[in-house]
Amino acid sequence: MKLRLHYFASIREALGAFETIDIAEGASVGAVRDTLIARGGAHATVLARGRVLRSALDQVLCDESAVVADGSELAFFPPVTGG
């Protein structure tokens, strides 16, 4: 299934504003993050498990247990952005 990813703040600087990926049906936000980390490079660095990140699924804050659906939008951002 297709999932649109949005990145904000320092994550956006490293990975760009957005991308679309294919992900297995029933995947959680945590599984999506792990898939991106497994790519290596900048994805592994900015999304690493040691880094505190926030996520929003379809513009609603969520934790990593939230399940994504086909066509969903998932955003990753640092704990504090903007101001």
Secondary structure, DSSP 8 states (H G I E B T S, - for coil): -EEEEEE-THHHHHH-SEEEEE--TT-BHHHHHHHHHTT-HHHHHHT-TTS--EEEETTEEE-TT-B--TT-EEEEE-SS---
